[in-house]
């Protein structure tokens, strides 16, 4: 299995519970391995994923489908 990371900036302020729900929702996406918010940076979420199963664009689309404004941050 290959592994890649994408950094996503979530525009809305979210409380801990909201961040947890977003992480849990992304865990249900095929190919997503480990979504996690950056401690101390509540708008930044790192997502480890298998690029053979999904893409950064698909993950971003899922975040947006959940009602969040978001964009990929170039690293």
QUIURSUL-V339786 format. One record per residue. N is the residue number from 1. RES is the residue in one small letter. PSI is psi in whole degrees, 0 to 359 (none if undefined). Layout:
((N:RES:PSI) (N:RES:PSI))
//
This chain:
((1:x:135) (2:x:159) (3:x:136) (4:x:166) (5:x:148) (6:x:142) (7:x:122) (8:x:131) (9:x:121) (10:x:122) (11:x:321) (12:x:148) (13:x:133) (14:x:143) (15:x:171) (16:x:318) (17:x:319) (18:x:321) (19:x:319) (20:x:315) (21:x:321) (22:x:316) (23:x:315) (24:x:320) (25:x:319) (26:x:332) (27:x:337) (28:x:352) (29:x:127) (30:x:129) (31:x:343) (32:x:128) (33:x:310) (34:x:94) (35:x:134) (36:x:137) (37:x:148) (38:x:123) (39:x:130) (40:x:355) (41:x:78) (42:x:351) (43:x:354) (44:x:126) (45:x:125) (46:x:137) (47:x:117) (48:x:135) (49:x:163) (50:x:110) (51:x:349) (52:x:345) (53:x:334) (54:x:181) (55:x:163) (56:x:321) (57:x:321) (58:x:322) (59:x:316) (60:x:318) (61:x:322) (62:x:317) (63:x:315) (64:x:322) (65:x:334) (66:x:2) (67:x:9) (68:x:144) (69:x:133) (70:x:159) (71:x:157) (72:x:136) (73:x:126) (74:x:136) (75:x:none))
//
